Amino acid sequence: MRVDFFTWNEIFQNIPERIIKRYKYYERKEEWARYLSPPQTFAIYGMRHLMSLKFDSSLECLRLWGFIFNETERLFRAKQINKKIIAVMGDLGGIPPIIYSFKSLIGFYPDCLWWQPFFSENYNLFEVTGKASFPETSCYSRVIYATFLKKAYFPKPDLIIASTGASCDDYSCVMQKVYNLFYKDKKTEFIWLEIPPRKEKRESAIKLLKENYQRLAKILSEITQEKFTIEKLISGIKRVNLIRRNYQRLKELVGKSEIAPLGSLEMLLLEFGNLHFYSDILEWQKILLGILNLVRKRIKDNEGVLNKENKKIIWATPPADPLYLIYFEDNGTRIVGSEYIIHQALEIIPINKNKDPFTALAESYLSASLIGKTKERAYLIINEVKKYQAKGVVISQVFGASHCAYETEILKEEIEEKTKVPVLIIDIPLPSSEIPLQTKTRINAFIENL
Amino acid sequence: MEILTSRERFNLLVFDETPDRVLIFPLITNHSAYVSNYSIKDYYTKGEVLAQSQINAYEIYQIDFLSVFSEVGIIAEALGSYFEYPQEDLPKLRKPLFSNLKDYWERKLNCQYDEGKGRLYLYFDAIKILYKTLGDILPILTYIPAPFTTLALLFEPTEILKEVSIPNLQKKRILKEVLLLITDFTIQFMKSIINYGALPIIVDPLASGSVISPKTYKNFALPYEEKLINYLHRYDLDVILHICGNTQVYLKELNKSTADLLSLDKINLIAGKKILGNKFRLIGNFDTTEILLLSPEEIRKKVKKLVLKMKDNKKGYILATGCEVPFSTPKENLLAFIEEGKRWGRYKF
């Protein structure tokens, strides 16, 4: 069942104390490691958008929400218990298997903080970024620069890894600004890794990625003073593959089911969990498995969270504002597939006895959404349409963001031609508590035509 | 311009991290009506006036917290005590619900919770406006009278204070029964507050050491404060307990509290830091008479001394007044307090 913010508070009253205290991150025993809190807790600490959203009413999903919103505190606690913090920027999925080959490392993506202004319905991060001369018409990911300046969203990283090459142009600007910020401060290591822009020259692309990964493993070994071995990397990859595999199963079950066993907002959060596991891979694995089991049970019991009649659609490019997903679902659609530009984080890394794991990592990374031609990304979306028999596609974009300007129209043309389903392109405006009326009208018209 | 919003600063504090500077929290309640030229009666009876007063106070003073508070009788009134609202004076308890314990025993207490009871709406209306207007950058603290304080305002105060000081077994049982009923009602009230986006701060002014003995505090105040704290901890909220007056006499009892932040009034806070500072983030405690009567220069000197002695408290420190800022405190006094607090409260960041 999907419930609103206020209903969750009523449900929370009935959750026994022992269950609330059961779930802790980093397998710690201290009280501060608790994370099973209702949306109210995070709303009180400023996440105002939560009051407008709808949530899955299961304990499994409460665990998901609590875990995700607890991440800032979790990162500070990680540093307090002497973990090393690695900030990974722009890579979107290739590096965490290497990071999680080391015991004392926690990897996280500052990139995901682009949701912060939307969840808090607040412009402050944009204002700070504006003062640093970022143009207003660029990707919302520009706020990440402000989070580095503020030092209030994550502790000072022990290493910052930034990607260059086939990375979003706007985010490249952010990374350069962050680099300038830390360049003066020689105490924080900052390294650039290169992403090959095209995959036609497969061998050279793999070689480039592999060299990058090997260099990174060496640096991480120095930072942790921990010996790096191939066995450790294989074990890190296996852990990551387990999560990716479970997510793939979940996505297929949800997409192919007659009913909607899970809402799109929870699915979006789960998909992004593949990036860095919200800074605690072991706990994330358990949360994901819990939800997978929940979905299996719901399918067996024929228990959906939306009307059965809702029309199936695919969503491309993650919406900065989660309210849009809820609005689509409330108005007769069901999101069965997605292409959230992190395809590289969803593919299984093909390790086997005869393959060097660095090569496997590089091969898997070549499936990245932003490497290669736009038509190849369109193909990923077309595949989703066919696989889940969707009736339409929504592409959300940020006005002025470089990759949107470049590729959205090409995606639309290609999808419409190959699938014959309608494609709606919407701009997600700056944070607000409501969707603009004009956009609602366009969305309603699109849904009517499905 | 400061780099952090108050929310970000407060979050760092509760994560056990050092923020850019000490948070500043003069307990500005009805003084906000004074600087906004609203009548006291309107402030105590109209949520939009309370909210607008707080917004004005924020604009003038650039404080780190908003305060939603009328007076400590709000729950007693919702339960049936009668308060009067003079146009230009504080609300007055005119007729408590019960005259004594016998009266309670004969009539009993209707504790059915309803958001429409008494003046509870005042808080809800104010919080909704404040949350929408400034809730993204400022924590909204809502003062919740603890059960002992409400108890004292449900009965003739002098009678009930006598009863709690030397209770026999039967009276003890009755008192605990009433306190439990009040606690349940208070928890429901907090649940509503939480729904609207504010952080409850528990206040127990009538459990002050100036009013009751340590033994009475231990028997009739602390256990019920703890029930409220436990409820808030279910949410993983950081609980602030504020006790007015002199708590010096029961500092050791206070050390047993499970609150996360302690706001104290008339104690030697610098000495208290040794007993409480490893466990609690401390809030306090500039003398409220001094903030009213001293010159800005004198205030500056005293704030500097307090901040420099307290800012290294192990679990963190918030510069505050010991209790509510007096209604007609001169603006320049409060501005001096805040400016000096910000100046000396800087941390290496």
Interface residues (C-beta under 8 A of the other chain):
Chain A: F5 F6 N9 F12 Q13 E17 I20 W32 R34 Y35 L36 S37 P38 Q40 T41 A43 I44 Y45 G46 R48 M51 T72 E73 F76 R77 Q80 S120 E121 N122 N124 V128 L149 K150 K151 A152 Y153 P155 S433
Chain B: I3 L4 T5 R7 E8 R9 N11 L12 F15 D16 E17 P19 Y131 K132 G135 D136 I137 P139 K191 I194 N195 G197 A198 L199 R234 Y235 D236 L237 F349
